[in-house]
Amino acid sequence: MGERIRFLGFVSNQEKVSLIRNSAAMYFASFYEGFGLPILEAQSLAVPVITSNTTSMPEVAGEGAILVDPNDIKDLEEAIARVLQPEASAALIRAGQSNITRFSWEQAAQILLQTFAK
C-alpha cells in the first residue's frame, strides 16, 4: 500500500492515546456512527479533528472540528490543508477543549437513570 501507511491491528488504550496525541490531526469521516466518541478522545488530547458532516458527528464535534462530506475527496483535501495551518490548528484545539466540557460519563449516567426512572 505504501511505505507511509502501516496497518497496526489491535492497539492498547495506552498505544491509542499515544498515536492520537502525536498526530497532526484526527480524521474521523464515518458514513454512519452511533455517537462519535473518537472525536471527543482527540479533542481531550488537544488534537484538531476533521470529521463527517453526517449523522451525529456535527453535534458531537461542536465548533471543535472541520466538517467534511465523506464522499468528497476535494473537501477532505481542503480540510487537511487548513488543519495543517498553525493558526487554524490552534483554533480547533481551543474549540475542541471547550467542546469536551459538554460531555461526561457522570452526565450520561444521570440522563440514563432519569430515563429509566420514568
N, C-alpha and C positions, 0 to 999 in steps of 0.2 A: 504494500500500500504506500510505502514511502518511509524514508528514514526518520521523519519528524513525527510520525504517528506511531504510538505504541498502545497496544491493547493490553490493559493491565489485569483484566479478570477481577476477581474479588479483591477489594481493599478493605482494611480495617477502618474503624471510625477515626483512629489516630492518623492513618495514612490519608484518609479522605480530607480531614481538616488541613493537613499539610499541603496536599495538592491544591485545594481551593485557595488557601491563604497565599500560596506562592504563584497564583495565576494573575495574569493581567486583567482578566475578566471571566465571568461565568456566563457561558452561553447555554441557555436552557429554553430552547424553542421546541416545545412539545405541541403536538396536534391535539392531544387530549390529556388533561391532567385533573385529578380529583381535587388537589389543593395547591401544590407547588412549594412544598417545604424546602427544596434545594435553593429557591430564591432567597428565602429568609436565612438559610445557612450561610450563603455567600454574603448577604448584607451584614450579618452579625460578625463576619470575619473581615469586614471592610474591603470587600471586593466588588467592583462595579458589575452590574448584571445587564445582560441582553436576554430578553425573553419574548415569547409569543404574545401577540395581541389578541389571543383567543382564550376561550374558556375562562378559568379562574385567575390566570396569570396577571392580567392588568390590575385586578382587585388586590391580589396578594402583594404585588410589587409596589403598588402605590406610585409615588413620584420617583422612587429609587431604582428605576430601570429604564432602559431604552426598549421600547416595544417594537417588534418587527412582525411582518407577515411571514410565517414559517414556510410558505410556498414561494417566497420571493428572494432569490439569491442576491439581487442588487440591493434590496432592503437590508439584508444581513451584511453585505459588504460595506455599505454606508455606515451601519451601526458600529461595526468593528473599527473602521477608520475614526469615527467620532470618539469611541470609548478609549482609544489609544492616545487621544489628546489629553495632556495632563490636567487642564482646567476642567474639561468635561468629566474625566475620571474622578477628580476630587469632588465635583458637584454631585455626581452619582453616589459616591461613597457617603457624603454627608446626608443626602436624601435617604439612602438605604438605612443608615444608622438611625435616623429619625423614624423611618417606617417600621422597623422591628419593634418599636415600643408599643405598637398597636396589638401585638400578639404575645401571648404567654400560655404555657401549659395550664397554669392555675386558672386563667380566664376561660380557657376551653373547657376545663373540668367543671367550672361553675355553670357555664351555659348548658353543658350536658346534664348536670344534676337538675337544673331548673326545668329542662325539657322532660325528663323522666318523672319529676315530682308532680307534674300536672295530671 
